[in-house]
Amino acid sequence: MRPVGILGGMGPEATILLMQKCMAAIEAKDDSDHVPLIVHQNPQVPSRIAALIHGDGGDPAPVLIQMAQDLEHAGAKALAMPCNTAHHYAHLVAQSSPLEVLNMVDLTAAHLAKCDVRKVGMLASPAVRRVGVFDAAFRRNGVTPVYLAQDDPVLALIQKLKRGAQDGQLAELERLARMLLAEQCDHLLIACTELSLLAEHLPKDVPWTDTLDCLVSEIVAFARDEL
């Protein structure tokens, strides 16, 4: 199999979730059946929220570029980044390395279009909306994003999850999800990998796709040389 390099640590628990999902995607009979991952778990990447929302943080791009180059030198054959907001810098990462970047945003937009999702409610960091992380990919695929009218509740939820506080947070995620469904969205998108930690516990009548799952499918296919 071909090893995939993971630009991780944004946040650390979401990176571990990606690894668990990659393991669960394989019907393994032995260790060697699993996908080889080279994980750069770097929680010191400057805050994307500070840089893109508050305008007072360090620039994540140089750190992400260095991580990509480190992963290339370590033997990775492709790169993946389990952070939606960090995809604002994905083009710079791609320019810095000859390795293919398995772009979670592009993969998700294509998946939604294939599933005939046209109006999707976005459960995402406010930074995703403000810098238009999904805008171009959605336009190419005929998908219209709908965001919550107020950024503060979803940002507060994400920050609580980053602190490891999950008590009561599932109820809050469901509340926000139902607010978006009330806007006549035909589907929801879990577009923050912190929220991925809770998504599988949402009620069954809430239709959703997780960008992390789209990325996992591509990682597995690349590693198996099925693309």
TORNUNU-368660 format. One record per residue: chain; x, y, z of N, C-alpha, C in turn. Coordinates in steps of 0.2 Angstrom, whole numbers, always signed. Layout:
// TORNUNU-368660
+------+-------+-------+-------+-------+-------+-------+-------+-------+-------+
: unit :  n_px :  n_py :  n_pz : ca_px : ca_py : ca_pz :  c_px :  c_py :  c_pz :
+------+-------+-------+-------+-------+-------+-------+-------+-------+-------+
:    A :     X :     Y :     Z :     X :     Y :     Z :     X :     Y :     Z :
...
+------+-------+-------+-------+-------+-------+-------+-------+-------+-------+
This chain:
// TORNUNU-368660
+------+-------+-------+-------+-------+-------+-------+-------+-------+-------+
: unit :  n_px :  n_py :  n_pz : ca_px : ca_py : ca_pz :  c_px :  c_py :  c_pz :
+------+-------+-------+-------+-------+-------+-------+-------+-------+-------+
:    A :    +4 :    -6 :    +0 :    +0 :    +0 :    +0 :    +4 :    +6 :    +0 :
:    A :    +1 :   +12 :    -2 :    +5 :   +18 :    -2 :    +3 :   +22 :    +4 :
:    A :    +9 :   +24 :    +8 :    +7 :   +28 :   +14 :    +5 :   +35 :   +12 :
:    A :    +0 :   +38 :   +17 :    -3 :   +44 :   +16 :    +0 :   +48 :   +22 :
:    A :    +2 :   +54 :   +21 :    +5 :   +59 :   +26 :    -1 :   +63 :   +29 :
:    A :    -2 :   +63 :   +35 :    -7 :   +67 :   +38 :    -5 :   +73 :   +42 :
:    A :    -7 :   +79 :   +40 :    -6 :   +85 :   +43 :   -11 :   +86 :   +49 :
:    A :    -9 :   +84 :   +55 :   -13 :   +83 :   +60 :   -12 :   +88 :   +66 :
:    A :   -16 :   +87 :   +71 :   -15 :   +91 :   +77 :   -20 :   +97 :   +77 :
:    A :   -25 :   +97 :   +72 :   -30 :  +103 :   +72 :   -37 :  +101 :   +72 :
:    A :   -40 :   +99 :   +78 :   -36 :   +97 :   +84 :   -34 :   +90 :   +84 :
:    A :   -30 :   +89 :   +90 :   -27 :   +82 :   +91 :   -32 :   +76 :   +91 :
:    A :   -38 :   +78 :   +94 :   -43 :   +72 :   +95 :   -46 :   +71 :   +88 :
:    A :   -47 :   +76 :   +84 :   -50 :   +75 :   +77 :   -45 :   +71 :   +73 :
:    A :   -38 :   +72 :   +74 :   -34 :   +68 :   +70 :   -34 :   +60 :   +72 :
:    A :   -35 :   +59 :   +79 :   -35 :   +52 :   +81 :   -42 :   +49 :   +78 :
:    A :   -47 :   +53 :   +78 :   -53 :   +51 :   +75 :   -52 :   +48 :   +68 :
:    A :   -49 :   +52 :   +64 :   -47 :   +51 :   +57 :   -43 :   +44 :   +57 :
:    A :   -38 :   +43 :   +61 :   -35 :   +37 :   +61 :   -39 :   +31 :   +63 :
:    A :   -44 :   +32 :   +68 :   -49 :   +27 :   +70 :   -53 :   +25 :   +64 :
:    A :   -56 :   +30 :   +60 :   -60 :   +29 :   +55 :   -56 :   +25 :   +49 :
:    A :   -50 :   +27 :   +48 :   -46 :   +23 :   +43 :   -45 :   +16 :   +45 :
:    A :   -44 :   +14 :   +51 :   -44 :    +7 :   +53 :   -51 :    +4 :   +52 :
:    A :   -56 :    +7 :   +54 :   -63 :    +4 :   +54 :   -65 :    +3 :   +47 :
:    A :   -62 :    +7 :   +42 :   -64 :    +6 :   +35 :   -61 :    +0 :   +32 :
:    A :   -57 :    -4 :   +35 :   -53 :   -10 :   +32 :   -56 :   -16 :   +36 :
:    A :   -57 :   -21 :   +32 :   -59 :   -28 :   +35 :   -52 :   -31 :   +35 :
:    A :   -49 :   -31 :   +41 :   -42 :   -33 :   +41 :   -42 :   -40 :   +44 :
:    A :   -37 :   -44 :   +41 :   -36 :   -51 :   +44 :   -29 :   -51 :   +48 :
:    A :   -25 :   -45 :   +46 :   -19 :   -45 :   +50 :   -17 :   -37 :   +50 :
:    A :   -12 :   -36 :   +53 :    -9 :   -29 :   +54 :    -8 :   -26 :   +47 :
:    A :    -5 :   -30 :   +43 :    -3 :   -27 :   +36 :    -8 :   -25 :   +31 :
:    A :   -15 :   -27 :   +33 :   -20 :   -25 :   +29 :   -22 :   -18 :   +30 :
:    A :   -20 :   -15 :   +35 :   -22 :    -8 :   +37 :   -18 :    -3 :   +32 :
:    A :   -21 :    +3 :   +32 :   -19 :    +9 :   +28 :   -13 :   +11 :   +32 :
:    A :    -7 :   +12 :   +28 :    -1 :   +15 :   +31 :    -2 :   +23 :   +32 :
:    A :    -1 :   +26 :   +38 :    -2 :   +33 :   +39 :    +4 :   +35 :   +42 :
:    A :    +7 :   +41 :   +39 :   +12 :   +45 :   +43 :    +9 :   +51 :   +46 :
:    A :    +9 :   +51 :   +52 :    +5 :   +56 :   +55 :    +9 :   +62 :   +59 :
:    A :    +9 :   +68 :   +56 :   +12 :   +73 :   +59 :    +7 :   +77 :   +64 :
:    A :    +7 :   +75 :   +70 :    +2 :   +77 :   +75 :    +5 :   +83 :   +78 :
:    A :    +3 :   +89 :   +76 :    +7 :   +95 :   +78 :    +1 :  +100 :   +80 :
:    A :    +0 :  +100 :   +87 :    -5 :  +105 :   +90 :    -2 :  +112 :   +90 :
:    A :    +4 :  +113 :   +88 :    +7 :  +120 :   +88 :    +6 :  +124 :   +81 :
:    A :    +2 :  +121 :   +77 :    +0 :  +125 :   +71 :    -4 :  +131 :   +74 :
:    A :    -2 :  +137 :   +72 :    -5 :  +143 :   +74 :   -13 :  +143 :   +73 :
:    A :   -17 :  +145 :   +78 :   -24 :  +145 :   +78 :   -27 :  +148 :   +71 :
:    A :   -31 :  +144 :   +68 :   -34 :  +146 :   +62 :   -40 :  +151 :   +64 :
:    A :   -43 :  +150 :   +69 :   -48 :  +155 :   +72 :   -45 :  +162 :   +73 :
:    A :   -39 :  +161 :   +77 :   -36 :  +168 :   +78 :   -34 :  +171 :   +72 :
:    A :   -31 :  +168 :   +67 :   -28 :  +171 :   +61 :   -34 :  +173 :   +56 :
:    A :   -39 :  +169 :   +56 :   -44 :  +171 :   +51 :   -51 :  +175 :   +53 :
:    A :   -52 :  +174 :   +60 :   -58 :  +178 :   +63 :   -56 :  +184 :   +67 :
:    A :   -51 :  +183 :   +71 :   -49 :  +188 :   +75 :   -43 :  +193 :   +72 :
:    A :   -40 :  +190 :   +68 :   -34 :  +194 :   +64 :   -28 :  +195 :   +69 :
:    A :   -27 :  +191 :   +74 :   -22 :  +193 :   +79 :   -18 :  +187 :   +80 :
:    A :   -18 :  +182 :   +76 :   -14 :  +176 :   +77 :    -8 :  +175 :   +72 :
:    A :    -4 :  +170 :   +73 :    +1 :  +169 :   +68 :    -1 :  +166 :   +62 :
:    A :    +3 :  +166 :   +57 :    +1 :  +163 :   +50 :    +2 :  +156 :   +50 :
:    A :    -4 :  +152 :   +49 :    -3 :  +144 :   +49 :    +1 :  +142 :   +43 :
:    A :    +1 :  +146 :   +38 :    +4 :  +143 :   +31 :   +11 :  +140 :   +32 :
:    A :   +16 :  +144 :   +34 :   +22 :  +142 :   +35 :   +23 :  +135 :   +38 :
:    A :   +19 :  +134 :   +44 :   +20 :  +128 :   +48 :   +17 :  +122 :   +44 :
:    A :   +11 :  +124 :   +40 :    +8 :  +118 :   +36 :   +13 :  +116 :   +31 :
:    A :   +16 :  +121 :   +28 :   +21 :  +120 :   +22 :   +26 :  +115 :   +25 :
:    A :   +29 :  +117 :   +30 :   +35 :  +113 :   +33 :   +33 :  +106 :   +35 :
:    A :   +26 :  +106 :   +38 :   +24 :   +99 :   +39 :   +23 :   +95 :   +33 :
:    A :   +21 :   +98 :   +28 :   +20 :   +94 :   +21 :   +27 :   +92 :   +19 :
:    A :   +32 :   +96 :   +19 :   +38 :   +94 :   +17 :   +41 :   +89 :   +21 :
:    A :   +40 :   +89 :   +28 :   +43 :   +84 :   +33 :   +39 :   +77 :   +31 :
:    A :   +33 :   +77 :   +29 :   +29 :   +71 :   +28 :   +32 :   +68 :   +21 :
:    A :   +33 :   +72 :   +16 :   +36 :   +70 :   +10 :   +43 :   +66 :   +11 :
:    A :   +47 :   +70 :   +15 :   +54 :   +67 :   +17 :   +53 :   +60 :   +21 :
:    A :   +48 :   +60 :   +25 :   +47 :   +54 :   +29 :   +44 :   +48 :   +25 :
:    A :   +42 :   +49 :   +18 :   +40 :   +44 :   +14 :   +33 :   +44 :   +12 :
:    A :   +29 :   +49 :   +14 :   +22 :   +49 :   +11 :   +22 :   +50 :    +4 :
:    A :   +16 :   +47 :    +1 :   +15 :   +47 :    -6 :    +9 :   +52 :    -8 :
:    A :    +6 :   +54 :    -3 :    +0 :   +59 :    -4 :    -1 :   +62 :    +3 :
:    A :    -4 :   +68 :    +3 :    -5 :   +72 :    +9 :   -13 :   +73 :   +11 :
:    A :   -15 :   +73 :   +17 :   -22 :   +74 :   +19 :   -22 :   +78 :   +25 :
:    A :   -27 :   +82 :   +26 :   -27 :   +87 :   +31 :   -34 :   +87 :   +34 :
:    A :   -35 :   +84 :   +40 :   -41 :   +83 :   +43 :   -43 :   +89 :   +47 :
:    A :   -44 :   +95 :   +44 :   -46 :  +101 :   +47 :   -49 :  +105 :   +41 :
:    A :   -55 :  +107 :   +41 :   -59 :  +110 :   +36 :   -56 :  +117 :   +35 :
:    A :   -55 :  +121 :   +41 :   -53 :  +128 :   +40 :   -46 :  +129 :   +37 :
:    A :   -42 :  +124 :   +39 :   -35 :  +124 :   +36 :   -35 :  +123 :   +29 :
:    A :   -40 :  +121 :   +26 :   -40 :  +120 :   +18 :   -40 :  +127 :   +15 :
:    A :   -41 :  +132 :   +19 :   -40 :  +139 :   +16 :   -33 :  +140 :   +14 :
:    A :   -28 :  +136 :   +16 :   -21 :  +136 :   +15 :   -19 :  +130 :   +10 :
:    A :   -24 :  +126 :    +8 :   -23 :  +120 :    +5 :   -19 :  +121 :    -2 :
:    A :   -20 :  +126 :    -5 :   -17 :  +128 :   -12 :    -9 :  +129 :   -10 :
:    A :    -8 :  +132 :    -5 :    -1 :  +134 :    -3 :    +3 :  +127 :    -1 :
:    A :    +0 :  +123 :    +2 :    +2 :  +116 :    +4 :    +4 :  +113 :    -3 :
:    A :    -1 :  +113 :    -7 :    +0 :  +109 :   -14 :    +6 :  +112 :   -18 :
:    A :    +6 :  +119 :   -17 :   +12 :  +122 :   -21 :   +19 :  +120 :   -18 :
:    A :   +19 :  +118 :   -12 :   +25 :  +117 :    -8 :   +28 :  +110 :    -9 :
:    A :   +24 :  +106 :   -12 :   +26 :   +99 :   -12 :   +24 :   +96 :   -19 :
:    A :   +28 :   +91 :   -21 :   +25 :   +87 :   -27 :   +20 :   +82 :   -26 :
:    A :   +19 :   +81 :   -19 :   +14 :   +76 :   -18 :    +7 :   +78 :   -19 :
:    A :    +2 :   +74 :   -21 :    -5 :   +75 :   -22 :    -8 :   +77 :   -15 :
:    A :   -12 :   +82 :   -15 :   -16 :   +84 :    -9 :   -23 :   +81 :    -9 :
:    A :   -25 :   +76 :    -5 :   -32 :   +74 :    -5 :   -36 :   +79 :    -2 :
:    A :   -39 :   +83 :    -6 :   -42 :   +89 :    -4 :   -49 :   +87 :    -1 :
:    A :   -50 :   +88 :    +5 :   -56 :   +86 :    +9 :   -62 :   +90 :    +6 :
:    A :   -61 :   +97 :    +5 :   -67 :  +101 :    +2 :   -69 :   +99 :    -4 :
:    A :   -64 :   +98 :    -9 :   -66 :   +96 :   -16 :   -70 :   +89 :   -16 :
:    A :   -67 :   +84 :   -12 :   -70 :   +78 :   -11 :   -77 :   +78 :    -9 :
:    A :   -78 :   +82 :    -4 :   -85 :   +83 :    -1 :   -90 :   +86 :    -5 :
:    A :   -88 :   +91 :    -9 :   -92 :   +95 :   -14 :   -95 :   +90 :   -19 :
:    A :   -90 :   +86 :   -22 :   -91 :   +81 :   -27 :   -96 :   +76 :   -24 :
:    A :   -95 :   +73 :   -18 :   -99 :   +68 :   -15 :  -106 :   +71 :   -14 :
:    A :  -107 :   +77 :   -12 :  -114 :   +80 :   -11 :  -118 :   +80 :   -17 :
:    A :  -114 :   +83 :   -23 :  -117 :   +83 :   -29 :  -119 :   +76 :   -32 :
:    A :  -115 :   +71 :   -31 :  -117 :   +64 :   -33 :  -123 :   +62 :   -29 :
:    A :  -124 :   +64 :   -23 :  -130 :   +62 :   -19 :  -136 :   +67 :   -20 :
:    A :  -135 :   +71 :   -25 :  -140 :   +76 :   -27 :  -142 :   +80 :   -21 :
:    A :  -137 :   +82 :   -17 :  -139 :   +87 :   -12 :  -137 :   +94 :   -15 :
:    A :  -142 :   +99 :   -15 :  -142 :  +105 :   -18 :  -141 :  +111 :   -13 :
:    A :  -144 :  +110 :    -7 :  -145 :  +115 :    -2 :  -143 :  +112 :    +4 :
:    A :  -137 :  +114 :    +7 :  -134 :  +110 :   +12 :  -133 :  +115 :   +18 :
:    A :  -135 :  +113 :   +24 :  -134 :  +117 :   +30 :  -127 :  +116 :   +33 :
:    A :  -123 :  +121 :   +34 :  -116 :  +121 :   +36 :  -115 :  +121 :   +44 :
:    A :  -113 :  +116 :   +47 :  -111 :  +116 :   +54 :  -103 :  +116 :   +53 :
:    A :  -101 :  +122 :   +54 :   -94 :  +124 :   +52 :   -91 :  +130 :   +57 :
:    A :   -85 :  +130 :   +57 :   -82 :  +136 :   +60 :   -84 :  +142 :   +56 :
:    A :   -85 :  +148 :   +60 :   -87 :  +154 :   +56 :   -81 :  +156 :   +51 :
:    A :   -75 :  +154 :   +53 :   -70 :  +156 :   +48 :   -71 :  +152 :   +41 :
:    A :   -74 :  +147 :   +41 :   -75 :  +143 :   +35 :   -80 :  +148 :   +30 :
:    A :   -85 :  +151 :   +33 :   -89 :  +155 :   +29 :   -86 :  +162 :   +28 :
:    A :   -82 :  +165 :   +32 :   -79 :  +171 :   +31 :   -74 :  +171 :   +26 :
:    A :   -70 :  +166 :   +25 :   -65 :  +166 :   +20 :   -67 :  +161 :   +14 :
:    A :   -73 :  +159 :   +14 :   -76 :  +155 :    +8 :   -73 :  +149 :    +7 :
:    A :   -71 :  +145 :   +12 :   -67 :  +138 :   +11 :   -71 :  +134 :    +6 :
:    A :   -77 :  +133 :    +6 :   -81 :  +129 :    +2 :   -84 :  +132 :    -5 :
:    A :   -83 :  +139 :    -5 :   -87 :  +142 :   -10 :   -86 :  +140 :   -17 :
:    A :   -79 :  +140 :   -19 :   -78 :  +138 :   -26 :   -80 :  +131 :   -28 :
:    A :   -78 :  +126 :   -23 :   -80 :  +119 :   -24 :   -87 :  +118 :   -25 :
:    A :   -91 :  +122 :   -21 :   -98 :  +121 :   -21 :  -101 :  +124 :   -28 :
:    A :   -98 :  +129 :   -30 :  -101 :  +132 :   -36 :  -100 :  +127 :   -42 :
:    A :   -94 :  +124 :   -42 :   -92 :  +119 :   -47 :   -97 :  +114 :   -47 :
:    A :  -100 :  +112 :   -41 :  -104 :  +106 :   -41 :  -111 :  +108 :   -40 :
:    A :  -113 :  +114 :   -40 :  -120 :  +116 :   -40 :  -123 :  +115 :   -33 :
:    A :  -119 :  +116 :   -28 :  -121 :  +115 :   -21 :  -122 :  +122 :   -18 :
:    A :  -127 :  +124 :   -14 :  -128 :  +130 :   -11 :  -127 :  +129 :    -3 :
:    A :  -123 :  +133 :    +0 :  -122 :  +132 :    +7 :  -127 :  +137 :   +11 :
:    A :  -129 :  +135 :   +17 :  -133 :  +139 :   +21 :  -130 :  +139 :   +28 :
:    A :  -128 :  +145 :   +30 :  -125 :  +145 :   +37 :  -130 :  +148 :   +42 :
:    A :  -128 :  +147 :   +48 :  -132 :  +149 :   +54 :  -132 :  +157 :   +54 :
:    A :  -137 :  +160 :   +56 :  -137 :  +168 :   +56 :  -132 :  +171 :   +61 :
:    A :  -131 :  +167 :   +66 :  -127 :  +169 :   +71 :  -121 :  +164 :   +72 :
:    A :  -115 :  +167 :   +71 :  -109 :  +163 :   +72 :  -107 :  +161 :   +79 :
:    A :  -109 :  +165 :   +84 :  -106 :  +163 :   +91 :  -108 :  +157 :   +94 :
:    A :  -114 :  +154 :   +93 :  -116 :  +147 :   +96 :  -112 :  +142 :   +93 :
:    A :  -110 :  +141 :   +87 :  -106 :  +136 :   +84 :   -99 :  +137 :   +86 :
:    A :   -97 :  +143 :   +86 :   -90 :  +144 :   +88 :   -89 :  +142 :   +95 :
:    A :   -94 :  +144 :   +99 :   -93 :  +142 :  +107 :   -93 :  +134 :  +107 :
:    A :   -97 :  +131 :  +104 :   -97 :  +124 :  +104 :   -91 :  +121 :  +102 :
:    A :   -88 :  +123 :   +96 :   -81 :  +121 :   +94 :   -76 :  +122 :   +99 :
:    A :   -76 :  +128 :  +102 :   -71 :  +129 :  +107 :   -72 :  +125 :  +114 :
:    A :   -78 :  +123 :  +116 :   -79 :  +119 :  +121 :   -76 :  +112 :  +120 :
:    A :   -77 :  +110 :  +114 :   -75 :  +103 :  +112 :   -67 :  +103 :  +112 :
:    A :   -64 :  +108 :  +110 :   -57 :  +108 :  +110 :   -54 :  +108 :  +117 :
:    A :   -58 :  +110 :  +122 :   -56 :  +110 :  +129 :   -58 :  +103 :  +132 :
:    A :   -61 :   +99 :  +128 :   -63 :   +92 :  +130 :   -69 :   +92 :  +134 :
:    A :   -73 :   +97 :  +134 :   -80 :   +97 :  +137 :   -85 :   +95 :  +132 :
:    A :   -88 :   +89 :  +134 :   -93 :   +86 :  +129 :  -100 :   +85 :  +133 :
:    A :  -100 :   +86 :  +139 :  -107 :   +86 :  +143 :  -111 :   +91 :  +140 :
:    A :  -117 :   +89 :  +138 :  -122 :   +94 :  +135 :  -121 :   +96 :  +128 :
:    A :  -115 :   +95 :  +125 :  -113 :   +97 :  +119 :  -117 :   +94 :  +113 :
:    A :  -119 :   +88 :  +114 :  -123 :   +84 :  +109 :  -130 :   +88 :  +108 :
:    A :  -133 :   +89 :  +113 :  -139 :   +93 :  +113 :  -139 :   +99 :  +110 :
:    A :  -133 :  +103 :  +111 :  -132 :  +109 :  +107 :  -131 :  +108 :  +100 :
:    A :  -127 :  +103 :   +98 :  -126 :  +102 :   +91 :  -133 :  +100 :   +87 :
:    A :  -137 :   +96 :   +91 :  -144 :   +95 :   +88 :  -148 :  +101 :   +87 :
:    A :  -147 :  +105 :   +92 :  -151 :  +111 :   +92 :  -149 :  +116 :   +86 :
:    A :  -143 :  +116 :   +85 :  -140 :  +120 :   +79 :  -142 :  +116 :   +72 :
:    A :  -142 :  +110 :   +72 :  -143 :  +106 :   +66 :  -151 :  +107 :   +64 :
:    A :  -155 :  +107 :   +69 :  -162 :  +108 :   +68 :  -164 :  +115 :   +66 :
:    A :  -160 :  +120 :   +68 :  -161 :  +127 :   +66 :  -159 :  +127 :   +58 :
:    A :  -154 :  +124 :   +56 :  -152 :  +124 :   +49 :  -158 :  +120 :   +45 :
:    A :  -160 :  +115 :   +47 :  -165 :  +111 :   +44 :  -172 :  +115 :   +43 :
:    A :  -173 :  +119 :   +48 :  -179 :  +124 :   +47 :  -178 :  +129 :   +42 :
:    A :  -172 :  +130 :   +39 :  -171 :  +134 :   +34 :  -172 :  +131 :   +27 :
:    A :  -175 :  +125 :   +27 :  -177 :  +121 :   +21 :  -170 :  +118 :   +18 :
:    A :  -165 :  +117 :   +22 :  -160 :  +113 :   +19 :  -162 :  +106 :   +18 :
:    A :  -159 :  +103 :   +13 :  -161 :   +95 :   +12 :  -156 :   +91 :   +15 :
:    A :  -150 :   +94 :   +18 :  -145 :   +90 :   +21 :  -141 :   +94 :   +25 :
:    A :  -137 :   +91 :   +30 :  -132 :   +95 :   +34 :  -125 :   +92 :   +32 :
:    A :  -120 :   +97 :   +33 :  -113 :   +95 :   +32 :  -110 :   +97 :   +39 :
:    A :  -107 :   +91 :   +42 :  -102 :   +92 :   +47 :   -95 :   +94 :   +44 :
:    A :   -94 :  +101 :   +45 :   -88 :  +104 :   +41 :   -83 :  +107 :   +46 :
:    A :   -83 :  +104 :   +52 :   -78 :  +105 :   +57 :   -76 :   +98 :   +60 :
:    A :   -70 :   +96 :   +60 :   -68 :   +90 :   +63 :   -69 :   +89 :   +70 :
:    A :   -70 :   +95 :   +74 :   -71 :   +94 :   +81 :   -79 :   +92 :   +82 :
:    A :   -83 :   +94 :   +77 :   -90 :   +92 :   +78 :   -91 :   +85 :   +75 :
:    A :   -86 :   +82 :   +72 :   -86 :   +75 :   +70 :   -86 :   +71 :   +76 :
:    A :   -83 :   +73 :   +81 :   -83 :   +69 :   +87 :   -90 :   +67 :   +90 :
:    A :   -94 :   +72 :   +88 :  -101 :   +71 :   +91 :  -106 :   +68 :   +85 :
:    A :  -104 :   +69 :   +79 :  -109 :   +68 :   +73 :  -113 :   +61 :   +74 :
:    A :  -109 :   +56 :   +75 :  -113 :   +49 :   +75 :  -118 :   +48 :   +80 :
:    A :  -118 :   +53 :   +85 :  -123 :   +52 :   +90 :  -130 :   +57 :   +89 :
:    A :  -130 :   +60 :   +83 :  -136 :   +64 :   +81 :  -142 :   +59 :   +80 :
:    A :  -148 :   +62 :   +81 :  -154 :   +58 :   +80 :  -154 :   +55 :   +73 :
:    A :  -157 :   +50 :   +72 :  -157 :   +47 :   +65 :  -161 :   +51 :   +60 :
:    A :  -166 :   +55 :   +62 :  -170 :   +59 :   +58 :  -166 :   +65 :   +55 :
:    A :  -160 :   +66 :   +57 :  -156 :   +72 :   +55 :  -151 :   +69 :   +50 :
:    A :  -152 :   +71 :   +43 :  -148 :   +69 :   +38 :  -141 :   +73 :   +37 :
:    A :  -136 :   +70 :   +37 :  -129 :   +73 :   +37 :  -124 :   +69 :   +34 :
:    A :  -119 :   +73 :   +32 :  -113 :   +70 :   +29 :  -107 :   +73 :   +33 :
:    A :  -102 :   +70 :   +34 :   -96 :   +72 :   +37 :   -90 :   +73 :   +32 :
:    A :   -87 :   +79 :   +32 :   -82 :   +79 :   +27 :   -76 :   +74 :   +29 :
:    A :   -75 :   +73 :   +36 :   -70 :   +68 :   +38 :   -71 :   +61 :   +34 :
:    A :   -77 :   +59 :   +34 :   -79 :   +53 :   +31 :   -77 :   +53 :   +23 :
:    A :   -78 :   +58 :   +20 :   -76 :   +59 :   +13 :   -69 :   +58 :   +12 :
:    A :   -65 :   +61 :   +17 :   -58 :   +61 :   +17 :   -55 :   +54 :   +18 :
:    A :   -58 :   +51 :   +23 :   -56 :   +44 :   +25 :   -57 :   +39 :   +19 :
:    A :   -62 :   +40 :   +15 :   -64 :   +36 :    +9 :   -58 :   +37 :    +4 :
:    A :   -56 :   +43 :    +3 :   -51 :   +44 :    -2 :   -44 :   +42 :    +0 :
:    A :   -43 :   +43 :    +7 :   -36 :   +40 :    +9 :   -36 :   +33 :    +8 :
:    A :   -41 :   +29 :   +10 :   -41 :   +22 :    +9 :   -40 :   +20 :    +2 :
:    A :   -44 :   +23 :    -3 :   -43 :   +22 :   -10 :   -36 :   +23 :   -12 :
:    A :   -33 :   +29 :   -10 :   -27 :   +31 :   -13 :   -22 :   +25 :   -10 :
:    A :   -22 :   +24 :    -4 :   -17 :   +19 :    -1 :   -17 :   +12 :    -4 :
:    A :   -23 :   +10 :    -6 :   -24 :    +4 :   -10 :   -23 :    +4 :   -17 :
:    A :   -21 :   +11 :   -20 :   -20 :   +12 :   -27 :   -26 :   +10 :   -31 :
:    A :   -32 :   +12 :   -28 :   -38 :   +11 :   -32 :   -41 :   +17 :   -36 :
:    A :   -37 :   +23 :   -35 :   -39 :   +29 :   -39 :   -37 :   +29 :   -46 :
+------+-------+-------+-------+-------+-------+-------+-------+-------+-------+
